[in-house]
Amino acid sequence: MRHLRVPSAETQAWLVQCKSNGWLASASVRALGEGYRGVPLLSSAPAESDPIWCGLMHMEMEEEGPTISHWVERLDPSLQELPPTTWPSAYELQGDVLMVKLEPATEPHAQAMAQAMLDQLPNVRVVCADNGVTGEFRVRELMPLLSRNGDMTTLTKVREHGAEMLVDPSKAYFSSRLSTQRHQTLHSLLSLRKERQRGLVIADPYAGVGPAFPMLMAEPGLLDGWLAGDLNPAAVELLTKNLNQWSRSLSAPPSVQRVVCRDARHWQDDPLLTQQADAVLVNLPHDSFDHIESLLPLFVRNEPVLLRGWAIRERGAEDEDRIHLGRLCENGGMKVQSVNLEPVKGFSATKSFVSFEAKGMFSDAFSS
Ligand SMILES: C[S@@+](CC[C@H](N)C(=O)[O-])C[C@H]1O[C@@H](n2cnc3c(N)ncnc32)[C@H](O)[C@@H]1O
């Protein structure tokens, strides 16, 4: 098979170029030694003499024997003899950033592991050791190990439900695992819009980089505005860029567009943020229940509204939690119409991750 011989640092750029032109063969990139790599080309790719290749050589190479199905098979044979438990069995990809939790036994071989992963996974740009989530912003401590093109940054783009989103896993929380929940949010808001017969203003005070929004914006006429924010300034920077990008596709300008970097519990002190939201999202799973009362002043008055959120709660305590949630809303002045709370997945031996919703209305007549 024909391969384009490229300096290692340019591999990613050439992969993108070949892929976008439909010239990239499905075989893996080959290590050629002396700092060069072979990018596999389809026979339909332009000839070596074409100026598109900027003078880079083409090489015919025999197809590699049996397909290499796992990156471990690309390690030096002496490393492959180590116990299989030396190597991580799982990793997470966000855009072109691969994050791997390293066992102590892996650490001395982290560079070799990262190189084998880059060789096996052409869509990966940088491999990082993932030392877990830290602090109130739930941000990962990442240590970049090796990059395909020298770019060791963790800023990248992910695609979700057809939209591109800027993320940076070392600076702001994002999890693609909650994408089904975002779908459910859309369903709940569609049903609220049906009741209200007009576009909705959504408050997302723990918005992170804003993954709740693209799906809502894609639904014609669903959003009439947003109050979005986060306490983490790095998240707010990405959120602002993402919202600017996504909102370009809206047919009508939303009535409210406010992005803030502030503790959600203090939004109630700002008249520009209160009594406007038709729905409020509460995504601070370890503390959601403790924050609910301080968020209720964000709701619009005299109209049906929806509180939707996620929390980590004791397993099996759903009935008590439903009552607790209803009381929190009533204490804040909501005339509660319905309360729902369901486990979504296990969190630990004693706790579950639950989603919850409360529907109701805040009436001027009820407030003191
Ligand atoms: C679990 S993440 C959810 C992020 C986003 N909604 C998502 O689904 O990807 C919680 C977010 O709340 C932010 N946060 C933590 N404490 C906060 C507070 N008191 N007020 C506002 N945001 C807070 C964190 O920085 C983080 O981005």
The ligand as an SDF file (V2000), in Angstrom:
LIG
                    3D

 27 29  0  0  0  0  0  0  0  0999 V2000
  -21.4230   18.6670   37.5180 C   0  0  0  0  0  0  0  0  0  0  0  0
  -20.8260   20.1010   36.7370 S   0  0  0  0  0  0  0  0  0  0  0  0
  -22.0760   20.3370   35.5320 C   0  0  0  0  0  0  0  0  0  0  0  0
  -21.6160   21.1360   34.3400 C   0  0  0  0  0  0  0  0  0  0  0  0
  -22.5730   21.1250   33.1550 C   0  0  0  0  0  0  0  0  0  0  0  0
  -23.9140   21.4710   33.5360 N   0  0  0  0  0  0  0  0  0  0  0  0
  -22.5300   19.7890   32.4350 C   0  0  0  0  0  0  0  0  0  0  0  0
  -23.5560   19.1030   32.3830 O   0  0  0  0  0  0  0  0  0  0  0  0
  -21.4820   19.4560   31.8800 O   0  0  0  0  0  0  0  0  0  0  0  0
  -21.1210   21.3310   37.9240 C   0  0  0  0  0  0  0  0  0  0  0  0
  -20.6360   22.7290   37.5340 C   0  0  0  0  0  0  0  0  0  0  0  0
  -21.0010   23.6320   38.5820 O   0  0  0  0  0  0  0  0  0  0  0  0
  -19.9600   24.5630   38.7940 C   0  0  0  0  0  0  0  0  0  0  0  0
  -20.1260   25.0560   40.1830 N   0  0  0  0  0  0  0  0  0  0  0  0
  -19.6810   24.5170   41.3490 C   0  0  0  0  0  0  0  0  0  0  0  0
  -20.1320   25.2230   42.3890 N   0  0  0  0  0  0  0  0  0  0  0  0
  -20.8860   26.2310   41.8840 C   0  0  0  0  0  0  0  0  0  0  0  0
  -21.6360   27.2970   42.4670 C   0  0  0  0  0  0  0  0  0  0  0  0
  -21.7010   27.4580   43.7940 N   0  0  0  0  0  0  0  0  0  0  0  0
  -22.2840   28.1410   41.6460 N   0  0  0  0  0  0  0  0  0  0  0  0
  -22.2250   28.0010   40.2840 C   0  0  0  0  0  0  0  0  0  0  0  0
  -21.5220   27.0130   39.6910 N   0  0  0  0  0  0  0  0  0  0  0  0
  -20.8780   26.1340   40.4750 C   0  0  0  0  0  0  0  0  0  0  0  0
  -18.6880   23.7870   38.5080 C   0  0  0  0  0  0  0  0  0  0  0  0
  -17.6460   24.6300   38.1180 O   0  0  0  0  0  0  0  0  0  0  0  0
  -19.1470   22.8470   37.3610 C   0  0  0  0  0  0  0  0  0  0  0  0
  -18.8800   23.4120   36.1050 O   0  0  0  0  0  0  0  0  0  0  0  0
  1  2  1  0
  2  3  1  0
  2 10  1  0
  3  4  1  0
  4  5  1  0
  5  6  1  0
  5  7  1  0
  7  8  2  0
  7  9  1  0
 10 11  1  0
 11 12  1  0
 11 26  1  0
 12 13  1  0
 13 14  1  0
 13 24  1  0
 14 15  1  0
 14 23  1  0
 15 16  2  0
 16 17  1  0
 17 18  1  0
 17 23  2  0
 18 19  1  0
 18 20  2  0
 20 21  1  0
 21 22  2  0
 22 23  1  0
 24 25  1  0
 24 26  1  0
 26 27  1  0
M  CHG  2   2   1   9  -1
M  END
$$$$
